[in-house]
Amino acid sequence: MNIIQLLSQQHRILLIAVMTLSIAAAGLSISVIAFIDEYLIPNAGDATFVLYAQFSALILLLFILGTASHIAITTLGHKLVYQMRRTLIKRILDTNVEHLESLGTARLLASLNSDTASITSAFIALPAIIYGLTLSIAGFFYLAWLSLPLFQIIFGWLALTVFIGWLLLKRTHTEVMHAREAEDALYQDYQAILEGRKELRLNRARAQRFYDEEFSRDAGKNRDHDIRADIYNGVNDNWVNAMILGSIGLVFLLTYGAAWAPAEVAVTFALTILFLRTPLSNLVMAAPSLVAGNVALLKLRSLDLADYRPSFSDPDTALADNWKTLDLKGICYQYQAIGGDSGFAVGPVDLSIHRGQTIFIIGGNGSGKSTLIRILVGLYDAHDGQIQIGNQVIEQTAHAAFRQLFSTVFSDFYLFPALLGPDGQRAGQEDINTWLSALAMTHIATVDDSKLANTQLSQGQRKRLALLVAILEKRPILVLDEWAADQDPQFRRFFYTHLLPELKNRGITIIAVTHDDRYFHVADRILKMDNGQLQELDHQHHACDVLSITGR
């Protein structure tokens, strides 16, 4: 899909109107030249006021049509860029988390920043392209009307010009594509610099090596491809300019040397070609922006995001409000193999969670805890097995409704400032004050109109606010991933011995990944992940003999 196709799909009527205006403006421009040739030049010595008034009216109408055409195409372009950005963000929001993680933050940011900027530049250049193209076509018809034999030669001359220009444009396109690929690597470097800023600041040798061997390499590739693209474009621009001027010499050679046409026709030909020189040059100069825009569209398409849906509402799949058990049956998940090694696998897992239970999940790094949690809350799709709420199997169409059962605070959480209630509206101030007090954040956090005014706090305090956000959603299952790891010992004890029991008393099912064995007695059940397999432990850490975990 290219820029023009995108325009025709989403704004067909407006595009037709813009094209009509451009054609009218181009036709009027040629009419001005014809008027000069027919009336002003022959009557230069005794031109009447009426003649000049007619000429002035043509110029005024040309200004109005040209301005209207430019405003229309510019407005259309920026509207499409706005819609494209909205569409892209909505598609990202609708895309499976697992797929987004496979793409990586750097690649997504490159598309959100670089690709949208390239498409914007393409639309900014589009007025020059459309106007230059329509004006050139109209001018060629006028030249053919003046002298068909002379036009045929000039057309062949310009066809050769266009062919060589097309070859140069292909090279420009190739270099732009390579430069865009290098930008993905550059964004990865930017991400590493920002996320690893503390390590790079402490270890200057590492910073220098990264700067010299990785960033400079990727930036150099991007620079080299951009230089070559600009060189090919510059050669193309000068080639077209030289050949257009050369065509004027060819016209006079054929007119005076071979008597192909009268002298006055040669003058009009030269005047028209000079008039077309600017739009043709602008057309060539704007072409690289259109090429970059098309490359950006291809990059966006390669992301393979979810199809666009304007609505955030999902299929109305009802889940039982009075559910008693949530069951994972034969759940398996296999990571893609890297190199010759087989990918890490989780499962098969059989787990039955009773409503209102407090469950702790433990396990070493890489044991599969995070994967299990992501499957449990519906962020990852299991490769085998099924999830049930009571007797209802959660099919693909019910995943969105299933995810509404969970509030979460992941270890890599993002703290959104808006405090929302269960209906997606602003949370009530009374609820906010109650939980701010329970989390000992009343005198630290500032809330203005159900929005956190300041989130630049310590990690432990930000986690408390993230828990506040999750609790206010009032969903039946609360999932916490190493939540207490950044809390001081006093509040950690309060969290396990007072806060979790209070949440349990309110009917909330709690699933917490933790290693705080001092507080295992708070949990109703303790589950252990080990090499992708799930076991249940008693409170003395003795493993059960079975891997199939059932409710009590």
Number of C-alpha atoms within 10 A of each C-alpha: 10 14 20 13 11 14 17 13 10 12 15 13 12 15 19 12 14 23 18 14 21 27 22 20 25 25 20 21 24 23 17 17 17 15 16 16 17 12 14 18 11 11 13 10 8 9 13 11 9 9 15 13 11 12 17 13 12 17 15 12 15 20 15 13 20 21 14 16 24 20 14 19 26 18 14 18 25 16 14 20 19 14 13 16 14 14 16 20 15 19 18 20 15 15 16 16 16 12 15 17 10 9 13 11 13 19 21 19 15 23 22 15 11 17 23 21 17 21 26 21 20 25 28 19 22 23 22 22 23 21 27 24 20 21 24 23 16 21 23 19 14 20 24 16 10 16 16 15 13 20 19 13 15 23 17 11 16 17 12 13 18 18 11 15 21 14 13 21 22 17 17 26 23 17 22 26 22 18 23 23 17 19 21 20 21 24 21 18 20 14 15 15 18 10 11 12 13 10 12 19 12 10 11 11 11 13 17 13 13 17 15 12 11 15 21 15 16 22 16 14 19 22 14 15 20 19 15 17 24 16 15 21 24 16 14 24 20 15 17 21 17 13 17 22 14 14 20 19 13 18 23 20 14 15 19 13 10 9 11 17 18 11 13 11 19 23 16 18 25 20 15 20 22 15 17 23 20 13 20 23 21 18 22 25 19 23 21 23 22 25 23 24 24 22 24 26 20 15 18 18 11 9 15 14 19 15 13 16 12 10 7 9 9 12 11 10 14 9 16 11 9 9 13 13 17 19 23 23 19 16 22 22 23 15 12 11 11 9 7 6 8 11 13 16 18 24 22 19 20 21 23 19 21 18 18 19 19 23 22 25 25 24 18 12 11 13 20 23 24 16 18 24 21 17 18 21 20 22 16 17 20 21 13 13 16 17 25 16 20 16 13 13 13 18 12 9 12 16 18 17 17 21 13 16 16 19 22 22 24 19 15 8 12 11 15 12 17 17 26 20 20 14 9 9 12 16 20 14 13 9 14 21 14 12 20 20 12 16 18 13 17 15 8 11 18 14 18 13 12 18 15 17 13 13 16 9 12 11 13 16 19 20 23 23 25 22 22 21 25 22 25 19 22 18 18 18 22 24 23 22 21 18 21 23 16 16 17 10 11 8 17 18 16 13 19 19 14 14 17 19 17 13 16 16 11 12 15 21 23 25 22 24 25 20 16 15 13 9 15 19 14 18 19 15 20 24 21 22 22 17 17 22 20 27 22 23 17 14 15 9 13 10 15 12 9 10 16 17 19 14 12 9
